Amino acid sequence: VHFYLGTPFFETMLSNKPSIVILNRSFQFHFDNNFEKYIKKFLKLNIVFESSNEASLFVNKNFDNIANWWNRRKIQKTRNEFCDMYCRRFETKKDFNNLFKK
């Protein structure tokens, strides 16, 4: 469970760990239009919540089936698209080292 859209959220998305965000827009920076589209998708998929009560109800209702929820095709497709756009993936340690050197 994340309380803002920062590095820990991006890391869990990239590592494909079930994650939700309780988003308080007054504490977040303004999102560009493309990122806002993902926020809307995440709201529909129950990855982002704008209320801690809604997030709590969702987690309590789905606690025993979180893996089933997270591995749904639509969630995985959206997560992969998001990671392709916003998370840097490295195939090998060499790829990372080469980028870091640059």
Secondary structure, DSSP 8 states (H G I E B T S, - for coil): -BSSSSHHHHHHHHTT----EE--GGGS----HHHHHHHHHHHHTTSEES-HHHHHHHHHHHGGGHHHHHT-HHHHHHHHHHHHHHS---SSHHHHHHHHH-
